[in-house]
């Protein structure tokens, strides 16, 4: 809950991903709550998918930092990148949306399996809380995609 709510107000990219990691750690801990075989399978799947998405996200950000004149410290630095560098913007957007858990991307299925495990263990209020805070997390990820494609270039853009 803390990670999802705190990330809404972040303007810096590193802090946004730090709070995102806190939220994803909460998903990992939810699998331990269930104490079942399905939950452990969901946990392993979630960790594999989240690790791959995190490596991809930071590889893209390192590439952006190495190849562009302005270092991307703030979210606004990505404004208008969708018009100038289509491949970078689409790849980064798909990765971000996968981390957010948008269907039919891999991040959705990893979160879905954890959610099914929580419901299977009859933690219904916890499942509703997960859905609510995942929706909040989608907001700040989609905000980054919006900045890349729909915000005009700023003087701080990459």
N, C-alpha and C positions, 0 to 999 in steps of 0.2 A: 504494500500500500504506500509506503514511504517513497519508494523509488518511482512509482507511477505519478504520484502527485507532485513530487519535487521536480521531476523532469519537465513538467509543463512550463515552468517559469524560466527555464534555462535558455540562454542565448549563446553560450559557449558550447562548442561541439564535444569537447572532452567530457565536460560535466554532464551533458545530455546522455552520452553513452555510459558514463559511470552510474548514473541513476537508473539507466536501462538495465545495466548489469545487476543492480540490486533487485530490480523487479524480476529478472530472470532467475536469480538465486532463490527468490520466493517460490517460483514454480518448481524448482528442484526440491526444495524442502517439502512442498506439498505431496510429492510422490512418496516421501518417507512417512508422511502422515497416514497413508493408506495401509501400509504393511501387507501387501499382497504380491503375488507373482506378476500379475498384470501391471501393477504400479512399478515394479522394478524393471519390467520390460519397457514401459513408457519412459521411465527415468533414463535408461541407457539410450533409447532413441532420441529423447530430448537433448541429452548432453552431446550426442554425436551431431545432431542437426545444428544446435546452437553453437557448438565449437566451429563447425564449418562456416556458418554464417558470420560469426565474429571474425574469423581469419579473413574471410572474403571482404568484409566491411573495412577492416583496418588495412588490408592490402590495397584496396581502392583509395583509401584516404592517404596512405603513404605515397602512392603513385601521384595523387593530386598535389601533395606537398612538394614532391620532388620535381614535378614537371611544370608547375605554374608559378608565376612571379609573386603572387600574393599567397601567403600561407593561410590555409583555411582554419582559422581559429574560431570564428563565429558562424552561426547559421546563415547570416546575411551574405557571407562570402560566397555562397553557392547560388546567389540570385542570378537568374538568366543563363545558367550553365547549360540548360536544356536546349537553348538556341545556338550555342557556340560549339558544344562538344556533345553530340547526340549519343554516341556510344558510351561515353563515360556516364552521362546523366541517366540513361536507361538502365545500364548495369547497376549503378548505385541505387537507383529507385527500386529496382526489382529486389535487390538485396535488403534494402531498408523495409520494404513491404513484407518480405519473407520473415524478417526479424519481428515485425509487428504482428504477424500471424494472420495475414490476409489470405483467404482461400483463393486459389488452389495451390498456393506455394507451400514449401516444405515446413516452414515455421508454423503454419496453421495446424498441420497434422500432429506436430510434436506437442503443441499446446492442447489440441483436441484429445489426444490419448491420455494426457495427464488429467484433463477434466473428466473424461470417462472413468478413470480410476477413482477420482474423488467422488463422483456420483455413485459408482459401484460400492464404495465403502460407506455410502449413505450420509455423507457430509453435504447436505443440500444447501444449507446457508453458506458454507464455504465455497461451494460451486457458484452460487450467485455472486458472491464477492469477487471470485476470480474473473467472472465474465465482466463485471462492472469495471474493475481496475484494468483489465485487458483492453477494454474500450477506451479508457483514458490513455493508455499507452499508445493505442492506434492514433490518437489525436496528435501527439507530438511527433510521431514518425511521419504521418501524412502531412504535417506542417512543413517538415523538411522537404518532402517531395514537392509540395506546393511552391516553396521558395525556389526550388531548382527550375521549375517549368513555368510558373505563372507570375513571378515577381520580376519586374523589369530590372535591368542591370543597375547596380548601385556603384558608387565610386570604390567600394570595398570588395567588389566581386572578383572572383578568380579570373 
